[in-house]
Amino acid sequence: MAQLSREQVESALSAFTDPYLGEDLVKAKAIKNIAVDGDAVSVQVTLGFPAAGYREQLARELQQHLQQATGAARVSVEVDWEITARAVQQGLKPMAGIKNIIAVASGKGGVGKSTTAVNLALALAAEGARTGVLDADIYGPSQPRMLGLEGRPESKDGKSLEPMENYGVQVMSIGFLIDEEQPMVWRGPMVTQALTQLLNDTRWRDLDYLVVDLPPGTGDIQLTLSQKVPVTGAVIVTTPQDIALLDARKGLKMFEKVNVPVLGIVENMSTHICSNCGHEEHIFGAGGGVRMAEQYGVDLLGSLPLDIRIREQVDGGRPTVVAEPDGTVAESYRDIARRAAAKLSLKSRDYSGKFPKISIEDS
């Protein structure tokens, strides 16, 4: 066979669309090296999102594609990833020790937002990212119980808090600092101050992603946080029910107003499967998440079932991603995590730390 050229290989790569990025790997700048030796080709792919559960599949599919497109006798594909900080709202800078902050929000309570947030964080960790969770629901903190954590965080210097940790995820919540049954009878400004202190005074350790479980609603607390916290992207959780979708739209528009990109929508409780007979039913309606995604031009990251095991597992302190890591629901969460992180990886990089500070002094 005649000598293959680098241009032929690059052209073939441009014709391969990655399902998570939604574009080809060349355009996404994920091709780090192409080597051609006669009729043998080797390609190095570096994704901008964690992909431990996808790496082998991508390498295999890309290898087959290149063999068919170029006629190469031997093709080797190496897939890795590198997670970098992405741009945040104008006037804010990413926090030290945290590359990206992902806010998980809902317009109303009761749609499974906290359950989705914790499983999203655990899924990102399972895919190979250093991940943390900030429980931003001051009035109703639930992450300590969901992650099976008790006790109080340490303070080595008397000023900052060490995050609690379980299942390889760093966690901070007001729930660690108060009794579980103590009500938080605070007004909005106090809640906002408490939350910003939890965020800023925690010694987060080299996180690729901090998942923030926001309280439900779109009031003063959410708006203040959206303006003060350097958020890289947001995920909206809803159910197919019309009332939930109505409030989810408000959450989406809130992020649009403060220039926080919405990475996509997660439709929770999409279908119910009877644990006795296996019958599947759309008890909250069908297709609502798809219609909302189409209406606002955002991605539907995935749909999750109304399954009693998901509730039992978070109540027991072992969310689905760690309780049944090989199950279909855990794979759905990991698929959603990859889609959200891939969407985030297409955003502009943050270069605020690359440039020197310029100071002007009178001489």
Secondary structure, DSSP 8 states (H G I E B T S, - for coil): -----HHHHHHHHHT-B-TTTSSBTTTTT-EEEEEEETTEEEEEEEESS--TTTHHHHHHHHHHHHHHHH--SEEEEEEEE----B--STT----TTEEEEEEEE-SSSSSSHHHHHHHHHHHHHHTT--EEEEE--SSS--HHHHTT--S----SSSSSB--EEETTEEEEEGGGTS-TT------HHHHHHHHHHHHHTB---SEEEEEEE--SS-SHHHHHHHHHS---EEEEEE-SSHHHHHHHHHHHHHHHHTT--EEEEEE-S--EE-TTT--EE-TT-SSHHHHHHHHHT--EEEE--B-HHHHHHHHTT--HHHHSTTSHHHHHHHHHHHHHHHHHHTS-B--TTTS--------
